[in-house]
Amino acid sequence: MAKHSFQHESNVMMAIIIVGFFMIAYMLYGLTLSIYRNYTINTHIENFTQTNTQLQAENEEKLKNYEYYNSAEYQDKIAKQNLGLINPGEEVIVIPPSARIEVFELDDIEAQKARKLAKMPNFKRWWEFFFVNNPFRY
């Protein structure tokens, strides 16, 4: 009879351990599911925040454009550009196309010099500064 009682207690303990194991497994499953849901919700919140920031920036830019296009300066510019109107006291100066080309060529030459200087090693830049193109030399 003692053996039977011990075996019965052993079976009860085994059942309690199995039930405890399933309870722990279920709790871990619930915890994992909760962590995953929190992660997905946070991801959605971050995406919505990013989208909201972008939309806000676009709205601000469109508002600035709207204010610019409704400004008196823009309307004056368009009237002068498209209709050839001038304000009282203003004079019109016509720049011939050949003069514009010379200005662009000078800008292009300066840009080429700047690119050439940017590609030079540092010691050559100093050499150029001290011995070739020193702006402080008199």
C-alpha positions as CSV (number, residue, x, y, z in Angstrom):
1,M,0.0,0.0,0.0
2,A,2.9,2.3,0.7
3,K,4.1,1.8,-2.8
4,H,0.8,2.7,-4.2
5,S,0.7,5.9,-2.1
6,F,4.2,6.8,-3.2
7,Q,3.3,6.2,-6.8
8,H,0.1,8.2,-6.5
9,E,2.1,11.1,-5.0
10,S,4.6,10.7,-7.8
11,N,1.9,10.9,-10.4
12,V,0.4,14.0,-8.7
13,M,3.8,15.7,-8.7
14,M,4.4,14.7,-12.3
15,A,0.9,16.2,-13.2
16,I,1.7,19.4,-11.3
17,I,5.1,19.7,-13.0
18,I,3.5,19.2,-16.4
19,V,0.8,21.7,-15.7
20,G,3.4,24.2,-14.4
21,F,5.5,23.6,-17.5
22,F,2.5,24.3,-19.8
23,M,1.7,27.4,-17.7
24,I,5.2,28.7,-18.1
25,A,5.2,27.9,-21.8
26,Y,1.9,29.8,-22.2
27,M,3.2,32.8,-20.3
28,L,6.3,32.8,-22.4
29,Y,4.1,32.6,-25.5
30,G,2.0,35.6,-24.3
31,L,5.1,37.6,-23.4
32,T,6.6,37.0,-26.8
33,L,3.4,37.9,-28.5
34,S,3.1,41.1,-26.5
35,I,6.7,42.1,-27.3
36,Y,6.1,41.5,-31.0
37,R,2.9,43.5,-30.9
38,N,4.7,46.4,-29.1
39,Y,7.5,46.2,-31.7
40,T,5.1,46.4,-34.7
41,I,3.1,49.2,-33.1
42,N,6.3,51.2,-32.4
43,T,7.4,50.6,-36.0
44,H,4.1,51.9,-37.3
45,I,4.3,54.9,-35.0
46,E,7.8,55.7,-36.3
47,N,6.7,55.4,-39.9
48,F,3.7,57.7,-39.2
49,T,5.9,60.2,-37.5
50,Q,8.3,60.2,-40.4
51,T,5.5,60.6,-42.9
52,N,4.0,63.3,-40.7
53,T,7.3,65.2,-40.7
54,Q,7.7,64.9,-44.4
55,L,4.1,66.1,-45.0
56,Q,4.7,69.0,-42.6
57,A,7.8,70.1,-44.5
58,E,5.9,69.8,-47.8
59,N,3.1,71.9,-46.4
60,E,5.5,74.6,-45.1
61,E,7.2,74.7,-48.5
62,K,3.9,74.9,-50.3
63,L,2.8,77.7,-48.0
64,K,6.0,79.6,-48.7
65,N,5.4,79.2,-52.4
66,Y,1.8,80.3,-52.1
67,E,2.9,83.4,-50.2
68,Y,5.6,84.1,-52.7
69,Y,3.3,83.7,-55.7
70,N,0.7,86.0,-54.1
71,S,3.3,88.7,-53.1
72,A,3.4,92.0,-54.8
73,E,7.0,91.5,-55.8
74,Y,6.2,88.3,-57.8
75,Q,3.3,90.0,-59.5
76,D,5.5,93.0,-60.4
77,K,8.2,90.6,-61.7
78,I,5.6,88.7,-63.9
79,A,4.1,92.0,-65.2
80,K,7.6,93.2,-66.2
81,Q,8.7,89.9,-67.6
82,N,5.5,88.9,-69.6
83,L,3.8,92.2,-70.3
84,G,6.9,94.5,-70.6
85,L,5.5,96.9,-68.0
86,I,7.8,99.1,-65.8
87,N,7.2,101.0,-62.6
88,P,7.3,104.8,-62.7
89,G,10.9,106.1,-62.5
90,E,12.4,102.8,-63.6
91,E,14.6,102.5,-66.7
92,V,15.1,99.4,-68.9
93,I,18.6,98.3,-69.7
94,V,19.0,95.8,-72.5
95,I,22.1,93.5,-72.2
96,P,23.2,92.1,-75.6
97,P,23.6,88.3,-75.8
98,S,27.4,88.7,-76.5
99,A,27.9,90.4,-73.1
100,R,26.1,87.6,-71.3
101,I,28.3,85.0,-73.0
102,E,31.5,86.8,-71.8
103,V,30.2,86.8,-68.2
104,F,29.4,83.1,-68.4
105,E,32.9,82.4,-69.9
106,L,34.5,84.3,-67.0
107,D,32.5,82.3,-64.5
108,D,33.5,79.1,-66.3
109,I,37.2,80.0,-66.2
110,E,37.0,80.7,-62.5
111,A,35.2,77.4,-61.9
112,Q,37.9,75.5,-63.8
113,K,40.6,77.2,-61.7
114,A,38.8,76.2,-58.6
115,R,38.4,72.6,-59.7
116,K,42.1,72.5,-60.7
117,L,43.1,73.9,-57.3
118,A,40.9,71.4,-55.4
119,K,42.6,68.5,-57.2
120,M,46.1,69.7,-56.3
121,P,48.0,68.2,-53.4
122,N,48.4,70.5,-50.4
123,F,52.2,71.2,-50.9
124,K,51.4,72.4,-54.5
125,R,48.7,74.7,-53.2
126,W,51.2,76.3,-50.9
127,W,53.8,76.6,-53.7
128,E,51.1,78.3,-55.9
129,F,50.2,80.6,-53.0
130,F,53.7,81.7,-52.1
131,F,55.4,81.8,-55.5
132,V,52.8,82.0,-58.2
133,N,49.5,83.7,-57.3
134,N,50.0,85.4,-53.9
135,P,47.3,87.9,-53.6
136,F,49.2,89.7,-50.8
137,R,52.4,90.2,-52.8
138,Y,53.2,93.8,-53.6
